[in-house]
Amino acid sequence: MQDETWEARAAAAANLCGIDEAGRGPLAGPVCAAAVILPSDFPIRILADSKVLSRARRESAAAIIRDRARAWALGWASPGEIDEMNILSATLLAMSRAYEGLGMEADLVLVDGNRLPSLPVPSLAVVRGDGLVPEVMAASILAKTARDRVMERYDWLYPEYGYARHKGYPSREHRELCARFGPSPIQRMTFRVKSEGPGMPDGPPGPGGG
């Protein structure tokens, strides 16, 4: 849950890890989470919530994060796992997998949103953390760029669905293509595709926005 002292706790942590996700809202494709530990001299001026950055700035920042972070890792949950356990549980699983892949133990983990994954170290949820915490901003950028790249590769396999354009999000184009061709092999089958309005998951909402 939200902790009012997260700033003081973060300031005291020698190894502060940020975690965020991308792909919670789409009708197709995996959800991706990233975990990042930054050095004290990281140029945080390049960071922001990934959703407010242009693609060029996200890609540039992601390259710098991968090069200069003390540790970073990605974690994924597949469309099948999303259908099996619901989007919230799958998102938290992807976050746990991202942390497990770091190869470095954190003193404290700050997670964007209001729910926490199962982690072996102290962790706090920070609502809108992707606009407040540099480590979470960095995780947001890595998760978004990685997932976009995967969806563009799926576009090579299933070009009729336009994944390179909408990345699986419930745009009008995506809904119309699903109605025309039926579900693709990476469709989230427990998400309803409405003729009007965005597709809606059957499960509860996940942490943060993505």
Buried (B, 14 or more C-beta within 10 A) or exposed (E): EEBEEBEEBBEEBEBBBBBBBBBBBBBBBBBBBBBBBBEEEBEEEBBBBBBEBEEEBBBBBBEBBBEBBBBBBBBBBBBEBBBEBBBBBBBBBBBBBBBEBBEBEBBBBBBBBBBBBEBEEEBBBBBBBBBBBBBBBBBBBBBBBBBBEBBEEBBEEBEEBBBBEBBBBBBEEBBEBBEEEEBBEBBBEBBEBEEEEBBBBEBEBBBBBB
